[in-house]
Amino acid sequence: MPYFLSRAMAVLLAGTSLFIPLATNDAIGQRAVVKQMILDDPEAPIGGNPDGDVTIVAFLDYNCPFCKRSLKDLEEVVKQDGNIRLVYKDWPVLAPTSFYGAQLAIASKYQRKYEIAHRALMAIPGFDIPKEQMVQALIKVGIDMQQLNSDLSIHANEIDALVRRNLAIGDSLSFEGTPVYLVGPYKTSTLDVDGFKKVIAAARARETRPN
């Protein structure tokens, strides 16, 4: 799968704690990316507080070491804050097995276990993780693989379309590394609690700033 292999070196460049304003809505529109497609895709798994005042959109790859490294800090901040809506965007760009991992995770949502599957896949060390190892990781955390395989078949078109939409967003917004977090109006690849708290505070301050 040349797409993944050609992108692998380019996308392993994340790790900065800086955050920058995302493109304006007008600019996004000119690049054929609809705001609702990013924030409110009805098929995207949601975590945190669904009614939170700040939304974090997380673009992640199960073969990304930086995504694995930042997972606990992201979850800790979301739990501590209590008012963050977390939108998961499976963005398989690093290796051939990344797409398979995304399919497994998304299929798990049909048994209401997306975040359980997500954590299990993120906990697997290494790069270009074998498919069999991914399956075993899900079995260990109680994912019903018979139901998952059935859902992979029944919902194949929906799962594939969701992943393709995520890929289209990343390409349209010229993302260059994993992970990518959209926090309110900002884009960041921060990897620690302090970094997340800073960008969340900046997003809230911008939302309350008078026009």
VOPAGU-2260 file (C-alpha; in pm, 1 decimal, decimal comma):
REM VOPAGU-2260
SITE   aa  ch    i         X         Y         Z
SITE  MET   A    0       0,0       0,0       0,0
SITE  PRO   A    1     224,5     280,1    -126,5
SITE  TYR   A    2      17,0     562,3      25,6
SITE  PHE   A    3     102,2     456,0     377,8
SITE  LEU   A    4     466,1     381,0     309,4
SITE  SER   A    5     527,0     708,7     130,2
SITE  ARG   A    6     373,7     903,5     419,5
SITE  ALA   A    7     545,5     717,8     702,8
SITE  MET   A    8     858,1     930,8     732,6
SITE  ALA   A    9     672,6    1256,9     683,9
SITE  VAL   A   10     413,5    1195,0     951,1
SITE  LEU   A   11     653,4    1086,4    1225,0
SITE  LEU   A   12     746,8    1447,6    1287,2
SITE  ALA   A   13     509,0    1534,6    1570,8
SITE  GLY   A   14     600,1    1612,1    1930,7
SITE  THR   A   15     597,0    1989,0    1959,7
SITE  SER   A   16     398,8    2147,6    2241,3
SITE  LEU   A   17     324,2    2457,8    2038,1
SITE  PHE   A   18     -23,0    2535,6    1915,6
SITE  ILE   A   19    -129,9    2760,2    1632,0
SITE  PRO   A   20    -463,5    2897,0    1512,5
SITE  LEU   A   21    -641,9    2669,7    1268,6
SITE  ALA   A   22    -735,9    2813,6     931,6
SITE  THR   A   23   -1039,5    3038,6     929,4
SITE  ASN   A   24   -1374,9    2889,0     838,8
SITE  ASP   A   25   -1361,1    3070,6     503,6
SITE  ALA   A   26   -1023,2    2919,5     424,9
SITE  ILE   A   27   -1143,4    2576,5     528,5
SITE  GLY   A   28   -1446,2    2614,6     306,3
SITE  GLN   A   29   -1228,7    2704,3      10,7
SITE  ARG   A   30   -1046,0    2372,6      60,1
SITE  ALA   A   31   -1378,3    2183,1      56,0
SITE  VAL   A   32   -1371,4    2091,0     424,4
SITE  VAL   A   33   -1702,7    2144,0     601,7
SITE  LYS   A   34   -1681,5    2245,8     967,0
SITE  GLN   A   35   -1955,5    1999,9    1061,3
SITE  MET   A   36   -1754,9    1720,8     899,4
SITE  ILE   A   37   -1479,2    1784,5    1153,7
SITE  LEU   A   38   -1683,0    1854,4    1465,9
SITE  ASP   A   39   -2013,5    1676,4    1413,8
SITE  ASP   A   40   -1966,8    1372,9    1192,9
SITE  PRO   A   41   -2246,5    1148,9    1323,6
SITE  GLU   A   42   -2033,4     837,4    1274,7
SITE  ALA   A   43   -1731,1     965,0    1470,9
SITE  PRO   A   44   -1684,3     811,5    1818,4
SITE  ILE   A   45   -1728,8    1062,4    2102,2
SITE  GLY   A   46   -1571,6    1062,9    2448,5
SITE  GLY   A   47   -1556,1    1298,1    2744,0
SITE  ASN   A   48   -1854,5    1524,5    2801,9
SITE  PRO   A   49   -2081,7    1529,2    2494,4
SITE  ASP   A   50   -2200,6    1876,1    2600,9
SITE  GLY   A   51   -1855,7    2013,7    2682,7
SITE  ASP   A   52   -1775,4    2378,0    2614,4
SITE  VAL   A   53   -1449,5    2289,4    2437,3
SITE  THR   A   54   -1413,3    2021,4    2170,5
SITE  ILE   A   55   -1087,6    1834,0    2113,2
SITE  VAL   A   56   -1073,0    1651,6    1780,6
SITE  ALA   A   57    -798,4    1388,3    1797,6
SITE  PHE   A   58    -643,0    1256,1    1475,3
SITE  LEU   A   59    -454,2     940,0    1569,3
SITE  ASP   A   60    -283,4     634,1    1422,7
SITE  TYR   A   61    -238,3     306,5    1612,6
SITE  ASN   A   62     116,6     274,9    1482,4
SITE  CYS   A   63     213,9     622,4    1608,2
SITE  PRO   A   64     449,1     623,2    1910,4
SITE  PHE   A   65     364,3     985,0    1988,5
SITE  CYS   A   66      -8,7     906,9    1991,8
SITE  LYS   A   67      58,0     624,9    2238,2
SITE  ARG   A   68     273,2     854,0    2451,1
SITE  SER   A   69      11,1    1127,6    2477,2
SITE  LEU   A   70    -293,9     904,9    2533,7
SITE  LYS   A   71    -282,7     893,0    2914,8
SITE  ASP   A   72    -222,8    1266,2    2944,3
SITE  LEU   A   73    -510,5    1344,0    2708,5
SITE  GLU   A   74    -745,4    1116,4    2900,4
SITE  GLU   A   75    -629,5    1260,6    3232,8
SITE  VAL   A   76    -698,8    1617,0    3119,6
SITE  VAL   A   77   -1040,9    1524,4    2980,1
SITE  LYS   A   78   -1132,5    1351,6    3307,6
SITE  GLN   A   79    -998,7    1629,8    3533,1
SITE  ASP   A   80   -1161,2    1907,2    3333,4
SITE  GLY   A   81   -1502,8    1745,3    3301,5
SITE  ASN   A   82   -1621,4    1988,8    3035,9
SITE  ILE   A   83   -1438,1    1867,4    2725,1
SITE  ARG   A   84   -1599,1    1691,8    2432,4
SITE  LEU   A   85   -1352,0    1450,3    2271,0
SITE  VAL   A   86   -1400,3    1351,3    1907,5
SITE  TYR   A   87   -1191,3    1059,7    1782,1
SITE  LYS   A   88   -1068,5    1064,6    1423,0
SITE  ASP   A   89    -895,0     742,8    1325,2
SITE  TRP   A   90    -635,6     869,1    1076,2
SITE  PRO   A   91    -439,2     568,2     941,3
SITE  VAL   A   92    -139,2     716,3     761,4
SITE  LEU   A   93     170,0     543,3     900,2
SITE  ALA   A   94     167,3     178,4     797,8
SITE  PRO   A   95     -41,1     -80,4     612,3
SITE  THR   A   96    -181,1    -218,4     938,3
SITE  SER   A   97    -293,8     127,4    1050,3
SITE  PHE   A   98    -605,9     101,0     837,5
SITE  TYR   A   99    -689,8    -238,4     986,1
SITE  GLY   A  100    -651,4     -97,8    1337,3
SITE  ALA   A  101    -885,4     187,7    1250,5
SITE  GLN   A  102   -1142,7     -57,7    1116,0
SITE  LEU   A  103   -1126,6    -267,8    1433,7
SITE  ALA   A  104   -1163,0      32,2    1662,2
SITE  ILE   A  105   -1453,5     183,6    1471,1
SITE  ALA   A  106   -1632,3    -152,5    1448,8
SITE  SER   A  107   -1606,4    -179,5    1828,2
SITE  LYS   A  108   -1832,6     122,4    1867,6
SITE  TYR   A  109   -2128,2     -89,3    1755,9
SITE  GLN   A  110   -2093,5    -283,5    2081,3
SITE  ARG   A  111   -2034,9      44,1    2271,7
SITE  LYS   A  112   -1668,7     -37,5    2335,2
SITE  TYR   A  113   -1480,8     203,2    2108,9
SITE  GLU   A  114   -1272,8     362,1    2385,6
SITE  ILE   A  115   -1189,9      20,6    2534,0
SITE  ALA   A  116   -1067,4     -95,5    2193,7
SITE  HIS   A  117    -889,7     235,2    2135,3
SITE  ARG   A  118    -689,5     206,2    2457,9
SITE  ALA   A  119    -605,3    -157,3    2391,9
SITE  LEU   A  120    -472,0     -83,4    2043,2
SITE  MET   A  121    -277,8     219,4    2164,2
SITE  ALA   A  122    -117,0       7,1    2436,9
SITE  ILE   A  123      50,9    -223,1    2184,0
SITE  PRO   A  124     418,3    -125,7    2151,8
SITE  GLY   A  125     603,0    -109,9    1823,5
SITE  PHE   A  126     539,6      -3,7    1465,9
SITE  ASP   A  127     345,4    -170,5    1184,2
SITE  ILE   A  128     178,8    -392,4    1443,2
SITE  PRO   A  129      71,1    -732,7    1306,9
SITE  LYS   A  130    -301,8    -776,5    1259,3
SITE  GLU   A  131    -302,9   -1085,8    1478,3
SITE  GLN   A  132    -153,5    -887,4    1766,4
SITE  MET   A  133    -425,4    -625,7    1732,3
SITE  VAL   A  134    -694,8    -892,0    1746,8
SITE  GLN   A  135    -541,2   -1053,8    2054,4
SITE  ALA   A  136    -524,9    -716,7    2230,0
SITE  LEU   A  137    -897,6    -668,6    2176,3
SITE  ILE   A  138    -981,2   -1018,6    2296,1
SITE  LYS   A  139    -787,3    -952,5    2619,0
SITE  VAL   A  140   -1002,7    -648,8    2703,3
SITE  GLY   A  141   -1330,2    -827,5    2641,8
SITE  ILE   A  142   -1423,6    -722,8    2290,2
SITE  ASP   A  143   -1670,4    -971,6    2143,0
SITE  MET   A  144   -1482,0   -1066,9    1827,5
SITE  GLN   A  145   -1773,2   -1259,2    1679,0
SITE  GLN   A  146   -1988,3    -947,6    1699,8
SITE  LEU   A  147   -1699,5    -727,3    1584,4
SITE  ASN   A  148   -1640,7    -939,1    1274,5
SITE  SER   A  149   -2011,0    -930,7    1202,2
SITE  ASP   A  150   -2014,1    -551,9    1239,3
SITE  LEU   A  151   -1706,8    -522,3    1017,2
SITE  SER   A  152   -1907,9    -695,5     746,4
SITE  ILE   A  153   -2247,1    -535,2     804,4
SITE  HIS   A  154   -2108,2    -181,9     843,4
SITE  ALA   A  155   -1816,9    -212,0     601,5
SITE  ASN   A  156   -1929,7      76,8     383,3
SITE  GLU   A  157   -1993,7     310,7     677,3
SITE  ILE   A  158   -1658,4     228,2     840,7
SITE  ASP   A  159   -1465,3     273,5     518,0
SITE  ALA   A  160   -1644,1     599,6     442,3
SITE  LEU   A  161   -1568,2     737,7     789,0
SITE  VAL   A  162   -1197,0     659,3     757,9
SITE  ARG   A  163   -1188,9     812,9     409,7
SITE  ARG   A  164   -1352,5    1129,0     543,0
SITE  ASN   A  165   -1090,5    1149,5     816,3
SITE  LEU   A  166    -812,8    1108,5     561,6
SITE  ALA   A  167    -968,1    1375,7     342,1
SITE  ILE   A  168    -978,6    1621,3     633,3
SITE  GLY   A  169    -612,7    1559,3     714,4
SITE  ASP   A  170    -508,3    1608,1     354,6
SITE  SER   A  171    -723,3    1916,9     305,9
SITE  LEU   A  172    -583,0    2082,7     617,8
SITE  SER   A  173    -226,3    1978,5     527,4
SITE  PHE   A  174    -159,2    1786,6     847,5
SITE  GLU   A  175     205,5    1678,0     857,9
SITE  GLY   A  176     237,2    1464,0    1167,1
SITE  THR   A  177      60,0    1244,7    1416,6
SITE  PRO   A  178     -94,6    1310,4    1654,3
SITE  VAL   A  179    -293,1    1619,2    1556,6
SITE  TYR   A  180    -533,1    1774,7    1804,3
SITE  LEU   A  181    -781,2    2044,2    1707,3
SITE  VAL   A  182    -870,4    2225,5    2029,1
SITE  GLY   A  183   -1134,3    2486,9    1966,3
SITE  PRO   A  184    -976,5    2715,3    1703,6
SITE  TYR   A  185    -624,5    2578,5    1756,4
SITE  LYS   A  186    -415,5    2297,5    1609,9
SITE  THR   A  187    -152,8    2129,2    1825,4
SITE  SER   A  188      48,0    1810,2    1859,8
SITE  THR   A  189     115,2    1855,8    2230,2
SITE  LEU   A  190     202,3    1541,9    2422,7
SITE  ASP   A  191     160,5    1623,6    2792,0
SITE  VAL   A  192     -89,8    1742,6    3051,0
SITE  ASP   A  193      55,1    2092,3    3074,1
SITE  GLY   A  194      43,2    2137,9    2698,7
SITE  PHE   A  195    -318,3    2025,3    2678,3
SITE  LYS   A  196    -420,2    2254,9    2964,1
SITE  LYS   A  197    -255,3    2556,4    2800,1
SITE  VAL   A  198    -427,3    2512,1    2465,7
SITE  ILE   A  199    -763,7    2437,2    2631,6
SITE  ALA   A  200    -734,7    2756,8    2835,5
SITE  ALA   A  201    -645,6    2951,1    2521,2
SITE  ALA   A  202    -946,9    2805,5    2340,8
SITE  ARG   A  203   -1180,5    2901,7    2623,6
SITE  ALA   A  204   -1034,2    3250,9    2643,4
SITE  ARG   A  205   -1084,0    3299,9    2272,5
SITE  GLU   A  206   -1444,3    3180,4    2291,3
SITE  THR   A  207   -1525,2    3433,5    2567,4
SITE  ARG   A  208   -1336,8    3722,0    2405,1
SITE  PRO   A  209   -1576,5    4002,5    2306,4
SITE  ASN   A  210   -1619,1    4058,8    1932,5
